[in-house]
């Protein structure tokens, strides 16, 4: 099995199209097709279902994809490790981050990293914590800044960044704002909630806190960015339970502390593969983070 066969296979799987994959790889479509056929012959099974419009993975293809991505990531890490020994940091840093993650100024950190390592290409992916953890485990990301969850796999290392309590945000005219006191999940049982998609760290933290308190809640307004959430709360359409540092993002809203959550804090971490599989670029970024790249915990920095 040749590495180029795996590279070609992954490209076709990502693009779901032979022509687009061939253009991206700068190879002929006939050469790409021949490469995939050679891989299928070696494995003695079809890897794709081909139609006139697109191609999709067979069950065997889906099984191969994760392994192929891990192999290619390990090869890239090996090349970068050799370059690092020679005193040159080059290659790619593939980083994931949640939006407005606390404990790290992602934009500032990457800007400093680029100045120090101009030969490293930076790729950034923004998504929910669950999806980013899967990307790191699969070798598609070198590391990710996420919210710690119980679903974090044993394959990954977790480096703590910061921890903070959750806070309720509501419109100043809301009954909770008038009371001006801390609240518990039980106090919020009948409220209309604005929240993120279930994969996001703040949503996972809030869901876990309410589950620990034995209180059911229904999210009526679901968004995928911080500013939309704040806008909806600012219009009085619902309340939100968010990390404490969000209270600085919209001065017009009332922030109330949440108690009785069963010790469920909002914890942000850097997720990395095992030490032996961590790329030199990821190690350099973590060194920079540990020696001055942290933002004050109360200030999460938005990437939006």
Long-range contacts (C-beta under 8 A, 24 or more apart in sequence): 1-39, 1-42, 3-71, 3-72, 3-75, 4-35, 5-35, 5-36, 5-38, 5-39, 5-42, 6-39, 6-68, 6-71, 6-72, 7-72, 8-32, 8-35, 8-36, 8-39, 9-35, 9-36, 9-39, 9-47, 9-61, 9-64, 9-65, 9-68, 10-65, 10-68, 10-69, 10-72, 12-36, 12-48, 12-55, 13-48, 13-57, 13-61, 13-65, 16-54, 16-55, 16-56, 17-54, 17-55, 18-55, 66-138, 69-138, 69-139, 69-140, 70-138, 70-139, 72-139, 73-139, 73-140, 74-139, 74-277, 76-279, 77-277, 77-278, 77-279, 77-280, 80-279, 80-280, 80-281, 81-279, 81-280, 83-280, 84-280, 88-119, 89-117, 89-119, 89-120, 89-280, 89-281, 89-284, 90-117, 90-119, 90-120, 91-120, 91-121, 91-279, 91-280, 91-281, 92-120, 92-121, 92-122, 92-123, 92-281, 93-120, 93-121, 93-122, 93-123, 93-142, 93-279, 93-281, 93-282, 93-285, 94-123, 94-125, 94-140, 94-141, 94-142, 95-122, 95-123, 95-124, 95-125, 95-141, 95-142, 95-143, 95-144, 95-145, 95-285, 96-124, 96-125, 96-126, 96-127, 96-132, 96-135, 96-136, 96-141, 96-143, 96-144, 96-145, 96-146, 97-124, 97-125, 97-126, 97-132, 97-144, 97-145, 97-146, 97-303, 98-126, 98-127, 98-128, 98-129, 98-132, 98-145, 98-146, 98-147, 98-200, 98-201, 99-126, 99-225, 99-226, 99-302, 99-303, 99-304, 100-226, 100-245, 100-246, 100-249, 100-300, 100-301, 100-302, 100-303, 100-304, 101-145, 101-146, 101-147, 101-161, 101-201, 101-268, 101-300, 101-301, 102-161, 102-162, 102-164, 102-243, 102-245, 102-266, 102-268, 102-295, 102-297, 102-298, 102-299, 102-300, 103-145, 103-161, 103-162, 103-268, 103-294, 103-295, 103-297, 103-300, 104-145, 104-161, 104-268, 104-270, 104-289, 104-293, 104-294, 104-295, 104-301, 105-293, 105-294, 105-295, 105-299, 105-301, 106-145, 106-301, 106-303, 107-301, 107-303, 108-293, 108-295, 108-301, 109-285, 109-288, 109-289, 109-293, 112-288, 112-293, 113-284, 113-285, 113-288, 116-284, 116-288, 117-281, 117-284, 120-281, 124-303, 126-303, 127-199, 128-196, 128-197, 128-198, 128-199, 128-200, 128-201, 129-199, 129-200, 129-201, 129-204, 130-199, 130-204, 131-199, 132-271, 133-271, 136-271, 136-272, 136-273, 137-273, 139-273, 139-277, 142-272, 142-273, 142-278, 142-279, 142-281, 142-282, 142-285, 143-270, 143-271, 143-272, 143-273, 143-278, 143-282, 143-285, 143-286, 144-270, 144-271, 145-268, 145-269, 145-270, 145-271, 146-201, 146-268, 146-269, 146-271, 147-200, 147-201, 147-202, 147-204, 147-205, 147-266, 147-267, 147-268, 147-269, 148-267, 148-268, 148-269, 149-201, 149-204, 149-208, 150-208, 152-271, 155-273, 155-274, 156-271, 156-272, 156-273, 156-274, 157-271, 157-272, 157-273, 157-274, 157-275, 157-278, 158-269, 158-270, 158-271, 159-269, 159-270, 159-272, 159-286, 160-267, 160-268, 160-269, 161-268, 161-269, 161-270, 161-294, 162-267, 162-268, 162-294, 162-297, 163-265, 163-266, 163-267, 163-268, 163-297, 164-243, 164-244, 164-245, 164-265, 164-266, 164-297, 164-298, 165-244, 165-257, 165-258, 165-261, 165-265, 165-266, 166-202, 166-205, 166-206, 166-209, 166-241, 166-242, 166-243, 166-244, 166-258, 166-261, 166-264, 166-265, 166-266, 167-241, 167-242, 167-243, 167-244, 167-246, 167-247, 167-255, 167-256, 167-257, 167-258, 168-239, 168-240, 168-241, 168-255, 168-256, 168-257, 168-258, 169-230, 169-233, 169-239, 169-240, 169-241, 169-242, 169-246, 169-247, 169-250, 169-253, 169-254, 169-255, 170-233, 170-239, 170-240, 170-253, 170-254, 170-256, 171-233, 171-234, 171-235, 171-236, 171-253, 171-254, 172-252, 172-253, 172-254, 173-236, 174-236, 174-239, 174-254, 176-239, 176-254, 176-256, 177-254, 177-256, 180-256, 181-256, 182-256, 182-257, 182-258, 182-259, 183-256, 183-257, 183-258, 183-259, 184-213, 184-258, 184-259, 184-260, 184-261, 185-209, 185-210, 185-213, 185-215, 185-217, 185-258, 185-260, 185-261, 186-213, 186-215, 186-260, 188-215, 188-217, 188-239, 188-241, 189-215, 189-216, 189-217, 191-217, 191-238, 191-239, 192-220, 192-221, 192-237, 192-238, 192-239, 193-217, 193-218, 193-219, 193-220, 193-221, 193-238, 193-239, 193-240, 193-241, 194-219, 194-220, 194-221, 194-222, 194-223, 194-229, 194-232, 194-233, 194-237, 194-238, 194-239, 194-240, 195-219, 195-221, 195-222, 195-223, 195-229, 195-240, 195-241, 196-222, 196-223, 196-224, 196-229, 197-222, 197-223, 197-224, 200-224, 201-266, 201-268, 202-241, 202-242, 202-243, 202-266, 205-243, 205-264, 205-265, 205-266, 206-241, 206-242, 208-264, 209-241, 209-258, 209-261, 209-262, 209-264, 210-261, 212-261, 212-262, 212-263, 212-264, 213-260, 213-261, 213-262, 225-304, 226-302, 226-304, 227-304, 243-300, 244-298, 245-297, 245-298, 245-299, 245-300, 246-300, 248-298, 248-299, 249-302
